[in-house]
């Protein structure tokens, strides 16, 4: 499993072996229920236990702002900031020719259809993709595909992290921070 190395996996197995059969059976049942009940939202492709996720169903969300992310964990990360009140679209990855992932392998056509079917309700697309070569390639491709619609297409800011030291920041990040500088506000 991602994020679990050999040592952690061994500790987990040894722990489960020591547990009662009842507890391991309960864990197995919980995993089976999760696999059977969790699905992808029909609108945004975020994980959900219903046909449509709670974010898409919410009347409190600003449906005119659509944030495009790579994966579900990106939705969770943005939600944890409590700074975004729009809705999401999960692509399911980024364009990566080296890994055999092209535009057809992602939920890009569904995004274009969603914008088209919104009949002008969607006013802004926020591209919240990783600042990698693949993320930038995907953002460029999305911008090209969405150009025909009268939308504001924005990207999340990039720069030096809070608490970071300038001398340890890579040149590309520091360069983008300088060129995309903002007004200082007190």
TIPA-875964 format. One line per 2 residues: their letters; for each residue x, y, z of N, C-alpha, C. Coordinates in steps of 0.2 Angstrom, whole numbers, plus 5000, padded with zeros to 4 digits. Layout:
A	X/Y/Z/X/Y/Z/X/Y/Z | ... $
! end
This chain:
XX	5004/4994/5000/5000/5000/5000/5004/5006/5000 | 5002/5012/4997/5006/5018/4996/5007/5020/5003 $
XX	5014/5022/5005/5015/5025/5011/5017/5020/5017 | 5016/5014/5015/5018/5009/5020/5024/5005/5018 $
XX	5029/5006/5021/5035/5002/5019/5035/4995/5022 | 5041/4991/5021/5041/4985/5023/5041/4984/5031 $
XX	5044/4988/5035/5044/4988/5042/5037/4989/5045 | 5034/4994/5042/5027/4996/5045/5022/4990/5043 $
XX	5023/4988/5037/5019/4982/5035/5020/4976/5039 | 5026/4975/5041/5027/4969/5046/5024/4970/5052 $
XX	5025/4976/5055/5022/4978/5061/5014/4977/5061 | 5011/4979/5056/5004/4978/5055/5002/4971/5055 $
XX	5005/4967/5051/5004/4960/5051/5005/4957/5058 | 5010/4958/5061/5011/4955/5068/5006/4957/5073 $
XX	5004/4964/5072/4999/4966/5077/4992/4962/5075 | 4990/4961/5069/4984/4958/5067/4984/4950/5069 $
XX	4990/4947/5069/4991/4940/5071/4990/4940/5078 | 4992/4945/5082/4991/4944/5089/4984/4946/5091 $
XX	4980/4949/5087/4973/4951/5089/4969/4945/5089 | 4963/4946/5092/4958/4940/5092/4955/4939/5085 $
XX	4953/4933/5083/4950/4932/5077/4944/4937/5075 | 4940/4938/5081/4934/4943/5080/4936/4950/5078 $
XX	4942/4952/5080/4944/4959/5078/4947/4959/5071 | 4950/4954/5069/4953/4954/5062/4947/4953/5057 $
XX	4942/4949/5059/4936/4948/5055/4932/4954/5055 | 4932/4958/5060/4928/4965/5060/4932/4970/5055 $
XX	4939/4969/5055/4942/4974/5051/4941/4971/5043 | 4941/4965/5042/4940/4962/5035/4933/4964/5033 $
XX	4928/4964/5037/4921/4966/5036/4921/4973/5034 | 4924/4977/5038/4924/4985/5037/4927/4986/5030 $
XX	4933/4983/5029/4936/4984/5022/4932/4982/5016 | 4928/4976/5017/4924/4974/5012/4918/4979/5011 $
XX	4915/4981/5017/4909/4986/5016/4912/4993/5013 | 4918/4995/5015/4921/5001/5012/4921/5000/5004 $
XX	4924/4995/5002/4925/4993/4995/4918/4993/4991 | 4913/4990/4994/4906/4989/4991/4902/4996/4991 $
XX	4903/5000/4996/4899/5006/4997/4902/5012/4995 | 4909/5013/4994/4912/5019/4992/4912/5019/4984 $
XX	4910/5024/4981/4910/5025/4974/4913/5032/4972 | 4913/5033/4966/4915/5040/4964/4908/5044/4962 $
XX	4909/5050/4964/4903/5055/4963/4902/5055/4955 | 4896/5055/4953/4894/5056/4946/4896/5062/4943 $
XX	4896/5068/4947/4897/5074/4945/4905/5076/4945 | 4908/5075/4950/4915/5078/4951/4920/5072/4952 $
XX	4918/5066/4952/4923/5060/4953/4927/5060/4959 | 4924/5063/4965/4927/5063/4971/4924/5056/4974 $
XX	4927/5054/4979/4924/5048/4983/4918/5050/4986 | 4913/5045/4987/4907/5047/4990/4904/5040/4992 $
XX	4899/5040/4997/4895/5034/4998/4888/5035/4995 | 4887/5040/4991/4881/5041/4988/4882/5042/4980 $
XX	4877/5043/4976/4878/5044/4969/4882/5050/4968 | 4880/5055/4972/4883/5062/4972/4886/5064/4978 $
XX	4892/5067/4978/4895/5068/4985/4892/5074/4988 | 4893/5075/4995/4890/5080/4999/4892/5087/4996 $
XX	4898/5088/4993/4900/5094/4991/4896/5096/4985 | 4895/5092/4980/4891/5093/4974/4884/5095/4976 $
XX	4881/5091/4981/4874/5092/4983/4873/5098/4987 | 4878/5101/4990/4877/5107/4995/4875/5113/4991 $
XX	4870/5116/4994/4867/5122/4992/4871/5128/4994 | 4876/5127/4999/4880/5132/5001/4886/5134/4997 $
XX	4888/5129/4993/4894/5130/4988/4892/5134/4982 | 4898/5138/4981/4897/5142/4975/4899/5138/4969 $
XX	4894/5136/4965/4894/5132/4959/4897/5135/4953 | 4899/5142/4954/4901/5146/4948/4909/5145/4948 $
XX	4912/5142/4953/4919/5141/4954/4921/5134/4954 | 4924/5132/4949/4926/5124/4949/4933/5123/4950 $
XX	4935/5120/4955/4943/5119/4956/4944/5112/4953 | 4949/5111/4949/4951/5105/4945/4957/5103/4949 $
XX	4957/5096/4952/4962/5093/4955/4964/5087/4952 | 4970/5084/4954/4972/5078/4952/4968/5072/4955 $
XX	4968/5072/4961/4966/5066/4965/4961/5068/4971 | 4958/5063/4974/4953/5065/4980/4957/5068/4986 $
XX	4963/5065/4987/4967/5068/4992/4968/5076/4992 | 4968/5078/4985/4969/5085/4984/4963/5089/4987 $
XX	4957/5086/4985/4951/5089/4988/4951/5090/4995 | 4953/5084/4999/4954/5084/5006/4958/5089/5008 $
XX	4964/5090/5005/4969/5095/5007/4966/5102/5007 | 4963/5104/5001/4960/5110/5000/4954/5111/5005 $
XX	4950/5106/5006/4945/5107/5011/4947/5109/5018 | 4953/5106/5020/4956/5107/5026/4958/5114/5028 $
XX	4959/5118/5022/4961/5125/5023/4955/5129/5025 | 4949/5127/5023/4943/5131/5024/4943/5137/5020 $
XX	4947/5138/5015/4947/5144/5011/4944/5144/5004 | 4941/5138/5002/4938/5137/4996/4931/5135/4997 $
XX	4926/5139/4993/4919/5137/4994/4916/5135/4988 | 4920/5133/4983/4917/5131/4976/4916/5124/4976 $
XX	4916/5121/4970/4915/5114/4969/4921/5111/4966 | 4922/5105/4965/4928/5102/4962/4927/5097/4956 $
XX	4932/5096/4953/4932/5091/4948/4939/5087/4948 | 4938/5080/4950/4944/5076/4951/4946/5073/4944 $
XX	4952/5074/4941/4954/5072/4935/4956/5064/4935 | 4958/5062/4941/4961/5055/4942/4968/5054/4940 $
XX	4972/5060/4940/4979/5060/4938/4981/5066/4934 | 4987/5065/4931/4989/5071/4926/4992/5067/4920 $
XX	4992/5071/4915/4995/5069/4909/5003/5067/4910 | 5004/5061/4908/5011/5059/4909/5013/5054/4904 $
XX	5016/5056/4898/5017/5051/4893/5023/5046/4895 | 5027/5048/4900/5032/5043/4902/5029/5037/4906 $
XX	5023/5038/4909/5019/5033/4912/5014/5030/4908 | 5013/5032/4902/5008/5030/4898/5001/5033/4899 $
XX	5001/5039/4902/4994/5042/4904/4993/5048/4899 | 4988/5047/4895/4986/5053/4890/4980/5056/4893 $
XX	4978/5061/4889/4972/5065/4891/4965/5060/4891 | 4965/5055/4887/4960/5051/4886/4959/5046/4893 $
XX	4964/5046/4896/4964/5042/4902/4962/5046/4908 | 4961/5052/4908/4959/5056/4913/4951/5059/4912 $
XX	4949/5062/4917/4942/5064/4917/4941/5071/4913 | 4945/5072/4908/4945/5079/4905/4939/5080/4900 $
XX	4937/5075/4897/4931/5075/4893/4925/5077/4897 | 4925/5073/4903/4919/5075/4907/4919/5082/4910 $
XX	4925/5085/4911/4926/5092/4913/4923/5096/4908 | 4925/5095/4902/4923/5099/4896/4915/5099/4895 $
XX	4913/5093/4896/4905/5092/4896/4902/5095/4901 | 4905/5095/4907/4902/5098/4913/4902/5106/4912 $
XX	4907/5109/4909/4907/5116/4908/4901/5117/4903 | 4901/5113/4898/4896/5114/4892/4889/5114/4895 $
XX	4888/5109/4899/4881/5108/4902/4879/5113/4907 | 4884/5117/4910/4882/5121/4915/4879/5127/4912 $
XX	4879/5128/4905/4875/5134/4902/4877/5140/4905 | 4884/5141/4906/4887/5148/4908/4887/5149/4916 $
XX	4884/5144/4920/4884/5144/4927/4891/5144/4930 | 4896/5140/4927/4903/5140/4929/4906/5146/4926 $
XX	4909/5150/4930/4912/5157/4928/4920/5156/4928 | 4922/5152/4933/4930/5152/4934/4932/5144/4935 $
XX	4937/5143/4932/4941/5136/4933/4947/5138/4937 | 4948/5135/4943/4954/5135/4946/4958/5129/4945 $
XX	4964/5129/4942/4968/5124/4941/4973/5123/4947 | 4971/5118/4951/4975/5116/4957/4979/5110/4956 $
XX	4984/5110/4952/4988/5104/4950/4995/5105/4953 | 4998/5099/4954/5005/5099/4956/5009/5103/4952 $
XX	5014/5107/4955/5019/5111/4951/5024/5107/4948 | 5023/5102/4944/5028/5097/4941/5027/5098/4934 $
XX	5031/5095/4930/5031/5095/4923/5024/5092/4920 | 5022/5087/4924/5016/5083/4922/5010/5088/4923 $
XX	5010/5091/4929/5005/5095/4931/5004/5101/4927 | 5010/5104/4925/5010/5110/4920/5008/5108/4913 $
XX	5010/5102/4911/5007/5100/4905/5000/5099/4905 | 4997/5096/4910/4990/5095/4911/4986/5102/4911 $
XX	4989/5107/4915/4986/5113/4915/4986/5117/4908 | 4991/5116/4905/4992/5119/4898/4987/5116/4893 $
XX	4986/5109/4894/4981/5106/4889/4974/5108/4891 | 4973/5108/4898/4966/5110/4900/4964/5117/4898 $
XX	4969/5122/4898/4968/5129/4896/4966/5129/4889 | 4970/5125/4885/4969/5124/4878/4962/5122/4876 $
XX	4959/5116/4880/4953/5113/4879/4947/5118/4881 | 4948/5122/4886/4943/5126/4889/4943/5133/4886 $
XX	4948/5135/4882/4948/5141/4879/4942/5144/4875 | 4938/5139/4872/4932/5141/4868/4927/5144/4873 $
XX	4927/5142/4879/4922/5145/4884/4924/5152/4887 | 4919/5156/4888/4921/5162/4891/4921/5161/4899 $
XX	4927/5159/4901/4928/5157/4908/4935/5161/4910 | 4935/5162/4916/4941/5164/4919/4945/5158/4921 $
XX	4951/5157/4919/4955/5151/4921/4961/5154/4925 | 4961/5151/4931/4966/5153/4936/4970/5147/4938 $
XX	4976/5148/4941/4980/5143/4944/4981/5145/4951 | 4982/5140/4955/4984/5141/4962/4991/5145/4962 $
XX	4992/5149/4967/4998/5152/4968/5004/5147/4970 | 5010/5149/4968/5016/5145/4969/5021/5150/4972 $
XX	5025/5147/4977/5030/5151/4979/5033/5148/4985 | 5037/5152/4989/5040/5150/4995/5035/5148/5001 $
XX	5036/5142/5004/5031/5140/5009/5032/5144/5015 | 5027/5145/5019/5027/5148/5025/5032/5145/5030 $
XX	5036/5149/5033/5041/5145/5037/5048/5143/5033 | 5047/5144/5027/5053/5142/5023/5059/5147/5023 $
XX	5065/5145/5021/5071/5149/5021/5072/5150/5014 | 5073/5156/5012/5075/5158/5005/5081/5154/5002 $
XX	5086/5153/5006/5092/5150/5004/5091/5143/5002 | 5086/5140/5005/5085/5133/5004/5079/5131/4998 $
XX	5077/5137/4996/5071/5136/4991/5075/5135/4984 | 5072/5131/4980/5075/5129/4973/5074/5135/4969 $
XX	5078/5136/4964/5078/5142/4959/5072/5143/4956 | 5068/5138/4953/5062/5138/4949/5057/5141/4954 $
XX	5056/5138/4960/5051/5141/4965/5052/5148/4966 | 5058/5149/4968/5060/5156/4970/5059/5161/4964 $
XX	5061/5159/4958/5060/5163/4952/5052/5165/4951 | 5048/5159/4952/5041/5160/4951/5038/5165/4956 $
XX	5041/5164/4962/5038/5168/4968/5040/5176/4966 | 5046/5177/4964/5048/5184/4962/5044/5187/4956 $
XX	5043/5183/4951/5039/5185/4945/5031/5186/4947 | 5029/5182/4951/5022/5182/4953/5020/5186/4960 $
XX	5025/5190/4961/5024/5193/4968/5018/5197/4968 | 5015/5198/4975/5009/5202/4976/5010/5208/4980 $
XX	5005/5212/4981/5006/5218/4985/5006/5216/4992 | 5011/5219/4996/5011/5218/5003/5005/5221/5007 $
XX	5002/5217/5011/4996/5220/5014/4998/5219/5022 | 4996/5224/5026/4997/5224/5033/4991/5221/5036 $
! end
